[in-house]
Amino acid sequence: MRSYLFAFVLALAFGALLTPLAGRIGRRVGALDRTKGAPIPRAGGLAIVAATLLAIGLLALGFQPTRDLVAHSLARYDALWIGAIGIVALGVVDDIWRLKAWPKVLVEVAIAVALYASGVRATTVWLPFGIVDLGQVAGLGFTVVWIVGITNAFNLLDGIDGAAAGSAVFALLAMFVASASLGQPFVALTAVAIAGATLGFLPFNFPPARIYLGDAGSLFLGFSLASLAIAGATKGPAIVAIAIPLVAFGVPVLDTLIAVVRRGVRGAPLFRGDREHLHHRLLDLGLSNAQAAAILYVVSAAFALASMLFLNPNVRGMAVVLTMIGAVVWLAMRHLRLHEFFELARIARRGMSSPRAIQFNVHVRRAADALDRAGTWDEVVRVLGGLFEESEFDAVRLIVQHPGADRRSEYHFERGALVPGADPIHPDEWGVHLPFTIGQAGDRGELAVFRRYGRRSLLTDVNLIVETLRPSLSKAAARVQAPA
């Protein structure tokens, strides 16, 4: 346990010492963010990577057990180290030249596939009903999605000062505790070292930031967490590989899922950036950058603590975690104005009520067929009365205006039929008006349906009434004699 503490303290010290140097390097090579006033270097990730390596290296030089562990891990997880170097290199290139999204994703997928081929893979996952063996194809797909998804989740979270780095510290500490408890010293040592280096960098990144993580830093943190979770899957695979990391990474995972749903609902490109992530929503509520970051820290810490319940999984622990996740999602939807989710909920409610909507749509089509066969005005009125007998509309009015005079015939819906007589329009109604021509004498007609404000969402397809019912009504009215 002392080696873990030494690794954390050394990495923290190196992170604090190397961050100013990384900032100067970033300015020299042009890795700068010019969106806010004076350019700010995007090179904090270099300090975190260097501090982590120096802390583990010095510890290995001074302690024989650590040296043996590092030597064994280098041989066993060489692909993981190479993948981390590739991710950092990708981030550095992006920080300097600003790559497009697709080339970065393709490189990340290639690295994830290489890790799978080398043996760093997820073969089983834990689900509430038990452990599931993924097999070759599903295992490859899960490994790629997990690594690429978590890697980019922290990249997406890095939208305000201190957000991604602070959330990563809590996730890394949760990974450390879980790995140490499950007998995974390499994963525990690496996680605690990265946590210390990130914590040493954080004061320079906390609002107002003097240096940013950059893509090299955010991608490295996300990749390290994702790959370490899978690397630690040899003992307690179900827990380490999915349950603990998935909960511990709660903030970036939720933010990414919400972004995917938001862009999918809108039909927007998945990899096009926007300013509607959780941290941006917090800023829109009037919070300062520091206050928004502090809220994300509190939620991240809560998720990290909740993930520890899976060290000894039971029904009560699962209930606590699921309740907490549900509460966070509900609060986010309620107070952060996630309109896309309200729209999905509305569509879901429509889906549950679809039998009634389908039934009325069928009635509309049958009424159109009946109007095609109608030969008198009374038949037209009778068909319309039968159609709207069980509709969602609160009022139906049928008006015939005779040309050259102020004469008009009016019908309104009453007791399941259209009956003669006027029915005034109420101030709390909105309506759809369908004009049509009657006979050859120039009489004009109008069918209008109304609904009161404040009622639940309308299930009836108004377009079907306009596109199917109105043409049949117009043709029928053109054949018959107008009412006197």
Secondary structure as UniProt FT lines:
FT   HELIX           2..29
FT   STRAND          32..33
FT   STRAND          40..41
FT   HELIX           44..62
FT   HELIX           64..76
FT   HELIX           78..97
FT   HELIX           101..118
FT   STRAND          124..127
FT   TURN            128..129
FT   STRAND          130..133
FT   HELIX           135..157
FT   TURN            158..159
FT   TURN            161..162
FT   HELIX           163..181
FT   TURN            182..183
FT   HELIX           185..205
FT   HELIX           214..231
FT   HELIX           232..234
FT   HELIX           237..238
FT   HELIX           239..243
FT   HELIX           244..248
FT   HELIX           250..266
FT   TURN            270..271
FT   HELIX           278..284
FT   TURN            285..286
FT   HELIX           289..307
FT   HELIX           308..311
FT   HELIX           315..335
FT   TURN            336..337
FT   HELIX           339..352
FT   HELIX           354..373
FT   HELIX           377..387
FT   HELIX           388..390
FT   STRAND          395..401
FT   TURN            403..404
FT   STRAND          408..414
FT   TURN            415..416
FT   STRAND          417..420
FT   TURN            427..428
FT   STRAND          429..438
FT   TURN            439..442
FT   STRAND          443..452
FT   TURN            453..454
FT   HELIX           462..464
FT   HELIX           465..469
FT   HELIX           470..479
//
